[in-house]
Amino acid sequence: MTSLNLPRSVLLRVWMKEHFIRSKDLADQLGVTPQRVNMMIRAETMPSQHHATCLRLGFPEELLPKPFDGHPGPVCCPPIFPGLNQPTDVPSGVGHE
């Protein structure tokens, strides 16, 4: 398998290893945990603040996840608890027999 076929995250790990950069080292620079760094490396996006810091540290932009400041995951809706739902503005006698 050539380097062109490897996932971006693997290529980033190889680059970090070649430069003796551990997840802990990067975590210290970003102010996060090493676990968070590992999650960011595998993700498709990362916070733009961390992306900018990585660029300042000399990371190749093409190996980094894309900068993104939105919330990850699906758009969340408020929970609907059936036991808490109250009929709203239903005039008395309407719909009741």
PDB file as gemmi writes it, atoms N, CA and C in Angstrom:
CRYST1    1.000    1.000    1.000  90.00  90.00  90.00 P 1                      
ATOM      1  N   MET A   1       0.847  -1.188   0.000  1.00  0.00           N  
ATOM      2  CA  MET A   1       0.000   0.000   0.000  1.00  0.00           C  
ATOM      3  C   MET A   1       0.886   1.242   0.000  1.00  0.00           C  
ATOM      4  N   THR A   2       0.692   2.128  -0.940  1.00  0.00           N  
ATOM      5  CA  THR A   2       1.497   3.347  -1.010  1.00  0.00           C  
ATOM      6  C   THR A   2       0.930   4.398  -0.065  1.00  0.00           C  
ATOM      7  N   SER A   3       1.723   5.402   0.171  1.00  0.00           N  
ATOM      8  CA  SER A   3       1.265   6.459   1.090  1.00  0.00           C  
ATOM      9  C   SER A   3       0.051   7.189   0.532  1.00  0.00           C  
ATOM     10  N   LEU A   4      -0.142   7.160  -0.782  1.00  0.00           N  
ATOM     11  CA  LEU A   4      -1.304   7.820  -1.369  1.00  0.00           C  
ATOM     12  C   LEU A   4      -2.597   7.094  -1.024  1.00  0.00           C  
ATOM     13  N   ASN A   5      -2.504   5.807  -0.717  1.00  0.00           N  
ATOM     14  CA  ASN A   5      -3.696   5.022  -0.400  1.00  0.00           C  
ATOM     15  C   ASN A   5      -4.022   5.007   1.083  1.00  0.00           C  
ATOM     16  N   LEU A   6      -3.113   5.486   1.915  1.00  0.00           N  
ATOM     17  CA  LEU A   6      -3.336   5.457   3.355  1.00  0.00           C  
ATOM     18  C   LEU A   6      -4.288   6.581   3.769  1.00  0.00           C  
ATOM     19  N   PRO A   7      -5.083   6.325   4.799  1.00  0.00           N  
ATOM     20  CA  PRO A   7      -5.966   7.390   5.298  1.00  0.00           C  
ATOM     21  C   PRO A   7      -5.159   8.580   5.815  1.00  0.00           C  
ATOM     22  N   ARG A   8      -5.774   9.747   5.743  1.00  0.00           N  
ATOM     23  CA  ARG A   8      -5.132  10.976   6.202  1.00  0.00           C  
ATOM     24  C   ARG A   8      -4.629  10.841   7.635  1.00  0.00           C  
ATOM     25  N   SER A   9      -5.452  10.227   8.498  1.00  0.00           N  
ATOM     26  CA  SER A   9      -5.060  10.119   9.913  1.00  0.00           C  
ATOM     27  C   SER A   9      -3.786   9.283  10.077  1.00  0.00           C  
ATOM     28  N   VAL A  10      -3.627   8.259   9.262  1.00  0.00           N  
ATOM     29  CA  VAL A  10      -2.419   7.422   9.332  1.00  0.00           C  
ATOM     30  C   VAL A  10      -1.217   8.225   8.839  1.00  0.00           C  
ATOM     31  N   LEU A  11      -1.401   8.943   7.766  1.00  0.00           N  
ATOM     32  CA  LEU A  11      -0.307   9.779   7.252  1.00  0.00           C  
ATOM     33  C   LEU A  11       0.102  10.842   8.272  1.00  0.00           C  
ATOM     34  N   LEU A  12      -0.876  11.392   8.985  1.00  0.00           N  
ATOM     35  CA  LEU A  12      -0.574  12.373  10.031  1.00  0.00           C  
ATOM     36  C   LEU A  12       0.216  11.724  11.158  1.00  0.00           C  
ATOM     37  N   ARG A  13      -0.179  10.526  11.551  1.00  0.00           N  
ATOM     38  CA  ARG A  13       0.564   9.809  12.600  1.00  0.00           C  
ATOM     39  C   ARG A  13       1.999   9.532  12.163  1.00  0.00           C  
ATOM     40  N   VAL A  14       2.186   9.140  10.911  1.00  0.00           N  
ATOM     41  CA  VAL A  14       3.537   8.883  10.381  1.00  0.00           C  
ATOM     42  C   VAL A  14       4.357  10.166  10.431  1.00  0.00           C  
ATOM     43  N   TRP A  15       3.744  11.276   9.999  1.00  0.00           N  
ATOM     44  CA  TRP A  15       4.442  12.561  10.022  1.00  0.00           C  
ATOM     45  C   TRP A  15       4.841  12.923  11.450  1.00  0.00           C  
ATOM     46  N   MET A  16       3.913  12.739  12.390  1.00  0.00           N  
ATOM     47  CA  MET A  16       4.212  13.059  13.790  1.00  0.00           C  
ATOM     48  C   MET A  16       5.362  12.193  14.304  1.00  0.00           C  
ATOM     49  N   LYS A  17       5.344  10.913  13.960  1.00  0.00           N  
ATOM     50  CA  LYS A  17       6.399  10.002  14.419  1.00  0.00           C  
ATOM     51  C   LYS A  17       7.752  10.427  13.844  1.00  0.00           C  
ATOM     52  N   GLU A  18       7.764  10.821  12.563  1.00  0.00           N  
ATOM     53  CA  GLU A  18       9.007  11.271  11.926  1.00  0.00           C  
ATOM     54  C   GLU A  18       9.565  12.521  12.592  1.00  0.00           C  
ATOM     55  N   HIS A  19       8.689  13.301  13.226  1.00  0.00           N  
ATOM     56  CA  HIS A  19       9.107  14.545  13.879  1.00  0.00           C  
ATOM     57  C   HIS A  19       9.140  14.420  15.407  1.00  0.00           C  
ATOM     58  N   PHE A  20       9.044  13.176  15.884  1.00  0.00           N  
ATOM     59  CA  PHE A  20       9.130  12.883  17.319  1.00  0.00           C  
ATOM     60  C   PHE A  20       8.081  13.638  18.135  1.00  0.00           C  
ATOM     61  N   ILE A  21       6.894  13.786  17.564  1.00  0.00           N  
ATOM     62  CA  ILE A  21       5.800  14.473  18.244  1.00  0.00           C  
ATOM     63  C   ILE A  21       4.810  13.423  18.740  1.00  0.00           C  
ATOM     64  N   ARG A  22       4.660  13.358  20.060  1.00  0.00           N  
ATOM     65  CA  ARG A  22       3.690  12.437  20.660  1.00  0.00           C  
ATOM     66  C   ARG A  22       2.361  13.159  20.851  1.00  0.00           C  
ATOM     67  N   SER A  23       1.304  12.361  21.021  1.00  0.00           N  
ATOM     68  CA  SER A  23      -0.018  12.942  21.287  1.00  0.00           C  
ATOM     69  C   SER A  23       0.033  13.839  22.513  1.00  0.00           C  
ATOM     70  N   LYS A  24       0.791  13.431  23.526  1.00  0.00           N  
ATOM     71  CA  LYS A  24       0.910  14.229  24.745  1.00  0.00           C  
ATOM     72  C   LYS A  24       1.568  15.570  24.455  1.00  0.00           C  
ATOM     73  N   ASP A  25       2.583  15.567  23.588  1.00  0.00           N  
ATOM     74  CA  ASP A  25       3.263  16.819  23.238  1.00  0.00           C  
ATOM     75  C   ASP A  25       2.290  17.788  22.557  1.00  0.00           C  
ATOM     76  N   LEU A  26       1.522  17.264  21.619  1.00  0.00           N  
ATOM     77  CA  LEU A  26       0.554  18.111  20.925  1.00  0.00           C  
ATOM     78  C   LEU A  26      -0.554  18.550  21.878  1.00  0.00           C  
ATOM     79  N   ALA A  27      -0.984  17.641  22.748  1.00  0.00           N  
ATOM     80  CA  ALA A  27      -2.024  17.978  23.728  1.00  0.00           C  
ATOM     81  C   ALA A  27      -1.572  19.140  24.608  1.00  0.00           C  
ATOM     82  N   ASP A  28      -0.327  19.119  25.030  1.00  0.00           N  
ATOM     83  CA  ASP A  28       0.199  20.212  25.852  1.00  0.00           C  
ATOM     84  C   ASP A  28       0.149  21.545  25.095  1.00  0.00           C  
ATOM     85  N   GLN A  29       0.459  21.521  23.812  1.00  0.00           N  
ATOM     86  CA  GLN A  29       0.429  22.747  23.001  1.00  0.00           C  
ATOM     87  C   GLN A  29      -0.988  23.254  22.784  1.00  0.00           C  
ATOM     88  N   LEU A  30      -1.947  22.313  22.673  1.00  0.00           N  
ATOM     89  CA  LEU A  30      -3.338  22.686  22.399  1.00  0.00           C  
ATOM     90  C   LEU A  30      -4.150  22.930  23.665  1.00  0.00           C  
ATOM     91  N   GLY A  31      -3.626  22.508  24.813  1.00  0.00           N  
ATOM     92  CA  GLY A  31      -4.363  22.671  26.064  1.00  0.00           C  
ATOM     93  C   GLY A  31      -5.501  21.676  26.213  1.00  0.00           C  
ATOM     94  N   VAL A  32      -5.315  20.479  25.651  1.00  0.00           N  
ATOM     95  CA  VAL A  32      -6.322  19.421  25.750  1.00  0.00           C  
ATOM     96  C   VAL A  32      -5.643  18.151  26.232  1.00  0.00           C  
ATOM     97  N   THR A  33      -6.413  17.087  26.383  1.00  0.00           N  
ATOM     98  CA  THR A  33      -5.842  15.806  26.806  1.00  0.00           C  
ATOM     99  C   THR A  33      -5.292  15.046  25.594  1.00  0.00           C  
ATOM    100  N   PRO A  34      -4.378  14.116  25.823  1.00  0.00           N  
ATOM    101  CA  PRO A  34      -3.901  13.274  24.719  1.00  0.00           C  
ATOM    102  C   PRO A  34      -5.044  12.480  24.070  1.00  0.00           C  
ATOM    103  N   GLN A  35      -6.029  12.093  24.857  1.00  0.00           N  
ATOM    104  CA  GLN A  35      -7.174  11.372  24.302  1.00  0.00           C  
ATOM    105  C   GLN A  35      -7.929  12.247  23.310  1.00  0.00           C  
ATOM    106  N   ARG A  36      -8.075  13.532  23.636  1.00  0.00           N  
ATOM    107  CA  ARG A  36      -8.767  14.456  22.729  1.00  0.00           C  
ATOM    108  C   ARG A  36      -7.971  14.630  21.443  1.00  0.00           C  
ATOM    109  N   VAL A  37      -6.651  14.683  21.553  1.00  0.00           N  
ATOM    110  CA  VAL A  37      -5.801  14.782  20.359  1.00  0.00           C  
ATOM    111  C   VAL A  37      -6.024  13.561  19.471  1.00  0.00           C  
ATOM    112  N   ASN A  38      -6.048  12.373  20.072  1.00  0.00           N  
ATOM    113  CA  ASN A  38      -6.264  11.153  19.299  1.00  0.00           C  
ATOM    114  C   ASN A  38      -7.608  11.185  18.591  1.00  0.00           C  
ATOM    115  N   MET A  39      -8.644  11.687  19.257  1.00  0.00           N  
ATOM    116  CA  MET A  39      -9.967  11.800  18.631  1.00  0.00           C  
ATOM    117  C   MET A  39      -9.928  12.792  17.470  1.00  0.00           C  
ATOM    118  N   MET A  40      -9.249  13.922  17.663  1.00  0.00           N  
ATOM    119  CA  MET A  40      -9.174  14.936  16.613  1.00  0.00           C  
ATOM    120  C   MET A  40      -8.433  14.407  15.386  1.00  0.00           C  
ATOM    121  N   ILE A  41      -7.368  13.664  15.620  1.00  0.00           N  
ATOM    122  CA  ILE A  41      -6.572  13.132  14.508  1.00  0.00           C  
ATOM    123  C   ILE A  41      -7.424  12.208  13.640  1.00  0.00           C  
ATOM    124  N   ARG A  42      -8.277  11.406  14.280  1.00  0.00           N  
ATOM    125  CA  ARG A  42      -9.116  10.451  13.537  1.00  0.00           C  
ATOM    126  C   ARG A  42     -10.350  11.097  12.921  1.00  0.00           C  
ATOM    127  N   ALA A  43     -10.753  12.252  13.422  1.00  0.00           N  
ATOM    128  CA  ALA A  43     -11.984  12.898  12.960  1.00  0.00           C  
ATOM    129  C   ALA A  43     -11.780  13.583  11.606  1.00  0.00           C  
ATOM    130  N   GLU A  44     -12.892  13.907  10.968  1.00  0.00           N  
ATOM    131  CA  GLU A  44     -12.851  14.626   9.693  1.00  0.00           C  
ATOM    132  C   GLU A  44     -12.651  16.122   9.900  1.00  0.00           C  
ATOM    133  N   THR A  45     -13.050  16.626  11.079  1.00  0.00           N  
ATOM    134  CA  THR A  45     -12.912  18.050  11.375  1.00  0.00           C  
ATOM    135  C   THR A  45     -12.291  18.234  12.749  1.00  0.00           C  
ATOM    136  N   MET A  46     -11.794  19.445  12.981  1.00  0.00           N  
ATOM    137  CA  MET A  46     -11.259  19.804  14.299  1.00  0.00           C  
ATOM    138  C   MET A  46     -11.566  21.276  14.534  1.00  0.00           C  
ATOM    139  N   PRO A  47     -11.612  21.708  15.797  1.00  0.00           N  
ATOM    140  CA  PRO A  47     -11.873  23.131  16.065  1.00  0.00           C  
ATOM    141  C   PRO A  47     -10.856  24.017  15.341  1.00  0.00           C  
ATOM    142  N   SER A  48     -11.342  25.096  14.756  1.00  0.00           N  
ATOM    143  CA  SER A  48     -10.465  25.957  13.955  1.00  0.00           C  
ATOM    144  C   SER A  48      -9.322  26.548  14.781  1.00  0.00           C  
ATOM    145  N   GLN A  49      -9.553  26.770  16.059  1.00  0.00           N  
ATOM    146  CA  GLN A  49      -8.489  27.284  16.938  1.00  0.00           C  
ATOM    147  C   GLN A  49      -7.331  26.275  17.003  1.00  0.00           C  
ATOM    148  N   HIS A  50      -7.644  24.995  17.153  1.00  0.00           N  
ATOM    149  CA  HIS A  50      -6.602  23.959  17.210  1.00  0.00           C  
ATOM    150  C   HIS A  50      -5.947  23.779  15.843  1.00  0.00           C  
ATOM    151  N   HIS A  51      -6.742  23.892  14.786  1.00  0.00           N  
ATOM    152  CA  HIS A  51      -6.210  23.789  13.425  1.00  0.00           C  
ATOM    153  C   HIS A  51      -5.167  24.884  13.206  1.00  0.00           C  
ATOM    154  N   ALA A  52      -5.501  26.112  13.586  1.00  0.00           N  
ATOM    155  CA  ALA A  52      -4.574  27.235  13.424  1.00  0.00           C  
ATOM    156  C   ALA A  52      -3.295  27.022  14.239  1.00  0.00           C  
ATOM    157  N   THR A  53      -3.437  26.503  15.454  1.00  0.00           N  
ATOM    158  CA  THR A  53      -2.265  26.244  16.292  1.00  0.00           C  
ATOM    159  C   THR A  53      -1.372  25.189  15.644  1.00  0.00           C  
ATOM    160  N   CYS A  54      -1.981  24.132  15.116  1.00  0.00           N  
ATOM    161  CA  CYS A  54      -1.200  23.078  14.451  1.00  0.00           C  
ATOM    162  C   CYS A  54      -0.442  23.646  13.250  1.00  0.00           C  
ATOM    163  N   LEU A  55      -1.085  24.524  12.500  1.00  0.00           N  
ATOM    164  CA  LEU A  55      -0.398  25.150  11.361  1.00  0.00           C  
ATOM    165  C   LEU A  55       0.786  25.982  11.844  1.00  0.00           C  
ATOM    166  N   ARG A  56       0.596  26.742  12.931  1.00  0.00           N  
ATOM    167  CA  ARG A  56       1.700  27.550  13.484  1.00  0.00           C  
ATOM    168  C   ARG A  56       2.844  26.663  13.975  1.00  0.00           C  
ATOM    169  N   LEU A  57       2.498  25.449  14.432  1.00  0.00           N  
ATOM    170  CA  LEU A  57       3.524  24.516  14.913  1.00  0.00           C  
ATOM    171  C   LEU A  57       4.251  23.821  13.764  1.00  0.00           C  
ATOM    172  N   GLY A  58       3.756  24.002  12.536  1.00  0.00           N  
ATOM    173  CA  GLY A  58       4.430  23.434  11.371  1.00  0.00           C  
ATOM    174  C   GLY A  58       3.801  22.181  10.794  1.00  0.00           C  
ATOM    175  N   PHE A  59       2.604  21.813  11.248  1.00  0.00           N  
ATOM    176  CA  PHE A  59       1.927  20.640  10.693  1.00  0.00           C  
ATOM    177  C   PHE A  59       1.505  20.932   9.255  1.00  0.00           C  
ATOM    178  N   PRO A  60       1.629  19.949   8.357  1.00  0.00           N  
ATOM    179  CA  PRO A  60       1.166  20.152   6.978  1.00  0.00           C  
ATOM    180  C   PRO A  60      -0.360  20.237   6.932  1.00  0.00           C  
ATOM    181  N   GLU A  61      -0.882  21.273   6.309  1.00  0.00           N  
ATOM    182  CA  GLU A  61      -2.328  21.483   6.282  1.00  0.00           C  
ATOM    183  C   GLU A  61      -3.072  20.311   5.652  1.00  0.00           C  
ATOM    184  N   GLU A  62      -2.478  19.692   4.626  1.00  0.00           N  
ATOM    185  CA  GLU A  62      -3.168  18.605   3.935  1.00  0.00           C  
ATOM    186  C   GLU A  62      -3.335  17.352   4.798  1.00  0.00           C  
ATOM    187  N   LEU A  63      -2.592  17.261   5.899  1.00  0.00           N  
ATOM    188  CA  LEU A  63      -2.717  16.103   6.796  1.00  0.00           C  
ATOM    189  C   LEU A  63      -3.673  16.359   7.959  1.00  0.00           C  
ATOM    190  N   LEU A  64      -4.016  17.618   8.186  1.00  0.00           N  
ATOM    191  CA  LEU A  64      -4.885  17.958   9.315  1.00  0.00           C  
ATOM    192  C   LEU A  64      -6.359  17.784   8.954  1.00  0.00           C  
ATOM    193  N   PRO A  65      -7.194  17.483   9.955  1.00  0.00           N  
ATOM    194  CA  PRO A  65      -8.636  17.519   9.705  1.00  0.00           C  
ATOM    195  C   PRO A  65      -9.042  18.944   9.327  1.00  0.00           C  
ATOM    196  N   LYS A  66     -10.145  19.085   8.645  1.00  0.00           N  
ATOM    197  CA  LYS A  66     -10.634  20.405   8.234  1.00  0.00           C  
ATOM    198  C   LYS A  66     -11.076  21.210   9.457  1.00  0.00           C  
ATOM    199  N   PRO A  67     -10.826  22.536   9.462  1.00  0.00           N  
ATOM    200  CA  PRO A  67     -11.279  23.359  10.592  1.00  0.00           C  
ATOM    201  C   PRO A  67     -12.801  23.491  10.580  1.00  0.00           C  
ATOM    202  N   PHE A  68     -13.389  23.426  11.763  1.00  0.00           N  
ATOM    203  CA  PHE A  68     -14.844  23.491  11.893  1.00  0.00           C  
ATOM    204  C   PHE A  68     -15.179  23.932  13.304  1.00  0.00           C  
ATOM    205  N   ASP A  69     -16.123  24.879  13.447  1.00  0.00           N  
ATOM    206  CA  ASP A  69     -16.483  25.357  14.775  1.00  0.00           C  
ATOM    207  C   ASP A  69     -17.913  25.028  15.180  1.00  0.00           C  
ATOM    208  N   GLY A  70     -18.599  24.229  14.392  1.00  0.00           N  
ATOM    209  CA  GLY A  70     -19.954  23.829  14.760  1.00  0.00           C  
ATOM    210  C   GLY A  70     -19.936  22.694  15.765  1.00  0.00           C  
ATOM    211  N   HIS A  71     -21.102  22.296  16.189  1.00  0.00           N  
ATOM    212  CA  HIS A  71     -21.214  21.180  17.118  1.00  0.00           C  
ATOM    213  C   HIS A  71     -21.233  19.873  16.333  1.00  0.00           C  
ATOM    214  N   PRO A  72     -20.490  18.868  16.782  1.00  0.00           N  
ATOM    215  CA  PRO A  72     -20.495  17.590  16.073  1.00  0.00           C  
ATOM    216  C   PRO A  72     -21.816  16.857  16.276  1.00  0.00           C  
ATOM    217  N   GLY A  73     -22.128  15.991  15.346  1.00  0.00           N  
ATOM    218  CA  GLY A  73     -23.311  15.143  15.483  1.00  0.00           C  
ATOM    219  C   GLY A  73     -24.556  15.779  14.910  1.00  0.00           C  
ATOM    220  N   PRO A  74     -25.650  15.060  15.003  1.00  0.00           N  
ATOM    221  CA  PRO A  74     -26.908  15.556  14.442  1.00  0.00           C  
ATOM    222  C   PRO A  74     -27.462  16.723  15.254  1.00  0.00           C  
ATOM    223  N   VAL A  75     -28.291  17.514  14.595  1.00  0.00           N  
ATOM    224  CA  VAL A  75     -28.949  18.622  15.279  1.00  0.00           C  
ATOM    225  C   VAL A  75     -29.914  18.018  16.299  1.00  0.00           C  
ATOM    226  N   CYS A  76     -29.819  18.474  17.502  1.00  0.00           N  
ATOM    227  CA  CYS A  76     -30.603  17.883  18.586  1.00  0.00           C  
ATOM    228  C   CYS A  76     -31.914  18.642  18.764  1.00  0.00           C  
ATOM    229  N   CYS A  77     -32.937  17.894  19.018  1.00  0.00           N  
ATOM    230  CA  CYS A  77     -34.249  18.473  19.306  1.00  0.00           C  
ATOM    231  C   CYS A  77     -34.519  18.326  20.804  1.00  0.00           C  
ATOM    232  N   PRO A  78     -35.350  19.191  21.364  1.00  0.00           N  
ATOM    233  CA  PRO A  78     -35.672  19.042  22.784  1.00  0.00           C  
ATOM    234  C   PRO A  78     -36.443  17.740  23.001  1.00  0.00           C  
ATOM    235  N   PRO A  79     -36.258  17.104  24.151  1.00  0.00           N  
ATOM    236  CA  PRO A  79     -36.961  15.857  24.418  1.00  0.00           C  
ATOM    237  C   PRO A  79     -38.461  16.084  24.559  1.00  0.00           C  
ATOM    238  N   ILE A  80     -39.221  15.099  24.175  1.00  0.00           N  
ATOM    239  CA  ILE A  80     -40.676  15.161  24.310  1.00  0.00           C  
ATOM    240  C   ILE A  80     -41.087  14.061  25.279  1.00  0.00           C  
ATOM    241  N   PHE A  81     -41.486  14.449  26.463  1.00  0.00           N  
ATOM    242  CA  PHE A  81     -41.938  13.498  27.475  1.00  0.00           C  
ATOM    243  C   PHE A  81     -43.456  13.427  27.413  1.00  0.00           C  
ATOM    244  N   PRO A  82     -44.013  12.318  26.953  1.00  0.00           N  
ATOM    245  CA  PRO A  82     -45.461  12.217  26.808  1.00  0.00           C  
ATOM    246  C   PRO A  82     -46.228  12.522  28.094  1.00  0.00           C  
ATOM    247  N   GLY A  83     -45.682  12.128  29.228  1.00  0.00           N  
ATOM    248  CA  GLY A  83     -46.364  12.366  30.499  1.00  0.00           C  
ATOM    249  C   GLY A  83     -46.402  13.832  30.898  1.00  0.00           C  
ATOM    250  N   LEU A  84     -45.550  14.641  30.297  1.00  0.00           N  
ATOM    251  CA  LEU A  84     -45.504  16.062  30.629  1.00  0.00           C  
ATOM    252  C   LEU A  84     -46.267  16.921  29.636  1.00  0.00           C  
ATOM    253  N   ASN A  85     -46.648  16.335  28.516  1.00  0.00           N  
ATOM    254  CA  ASN A  85     -47.383  17.117  27.514  1.00  0.00           C  
ATOM    255  C   ASN A  85     -48.783  17.434  28.017  1.00  0.00           C  
ATOM    256  N   GLN A  86     -49.123  18.676  27.949  1.00  0.00           N  
ATOM    257  CA  GLN A  86     -50.455  19.144  28.339  1.00  0.00           C  
ATOM    258  C   GLN A  86     -51.162  19.602  27.078  1.00  0.00           C  
ATOM    259  N   PRO A  87     -52.442  19.313  26.942  1.00  0.00           N  
ATOM    260  CA  PRO A  87     -53.155  19.861  25.784  1.00  0.00           C  
ATOM    261  C   PRO A  87     -53.097  21.389  25.855  1.00  0.00           C  
ATOM    262  N   THR A  88     -52.814  22.008  24.706  1.00  0.00           N  
ATOM    263  CA  THR A  88     -52.684  23.464  24.692  1.00  0.00           C  
ATOM    264  C   THR A  88     -53.864  24.098  23.973  1.00  0.00           C  
ATOM    265  N   ASP A  89     -54.477  25.034  24.635  1.00  0.00           N  
ATOM    266  CA  ASP A  89     -55.540  25.860  24.051  1.00  0.00           C  
ATOM    267  C   ASP A  89     -56.622  25.057  23.328  1.00  0.00           C  
ATOM    268  N   VAL A  90     -57.053  23.953  23.908  1.00  0.00           N  
ATOM    269  CA  VAL A  90     -58.160  23.201  23.333  1.00  0.00           C  
ATOM    270  C   VAL A  90     -59.425  23.643  24.064  1.00  0.00           C  
ATOM    271  N   PRO A  91     -60.341  24.299  23.353  1.00  0.00           N  
ATOM    272  CA  PRO A  91     -61.574  24.761  24.011  1.00  0.00           C  
ATOM    273  C   PRO A  91     -62.308  23.584  24.622  1.00  0.00           C  
ATOM    274  N   SER A  92     -62.902  23.823  25.755  1.00  0.00           N  
ATOM    275  CA  SER A  92     -63.653  22.748  26.424  1.00  0.00           C  
ATOM    276  C   SER A  92     -64.761  22.244  25.515  1.00  0.00           C  
ATOM    277  N   GLY A  93     -64.915  20.942  25.519  1.00  0.00           N  
ATOM    278  CA  GLY A  93     -65.970  20.319  24.739  1.00  0.00           C  
ATOM    279  C   GLY A  93     -65.560  19.984  23.316  1.00  0.00           C  
ATOM    280  N   VAL A  94     -64.451  20.543  22.838  1.00  0.00           N  
ATOM    281  CA  VAL A  94     -63.991  20.235  21.483  1.00  0.00           C  
ATOM    282  C   VAL A  94     -63.209  18.948  21.522  1.00  0.00           C  
ATOM    283  N   GLY A  95     -63.634  17.991  20.732  1.00  0.00           N  
ATOM    284  CA  GLY A  95     -62.943  16.719  20.658  1.00  0.00           C  
ATOM    285  C   GLY A  95     -63.265  15.801  21.819  1.00  0.00           C  
ATOM    286  N   HIS A  96     -64.136  16.227  22.725  1.00  0.00           N  
ATOM    287  CA  HIS A  96     -64.506  15.369  23.852  1.00  0.00           C  
ATOM    288  C   HIS A  96     -65.987  15.054  23.728  1.00  0.00           C  
ATOM    289  N   GLU A  97     -66.328  13.822  23.838  1.00  0.00           N  
ATOM    290  CA  GLU A  97     -67.750  13.463  23.740  1.00  0.00           C  
ATOM    291  C   GLU A  97     -68.240  12.897  25.027  1.00  0.00           C  
TER     292      GLU A  97                                                      
END                                                                             
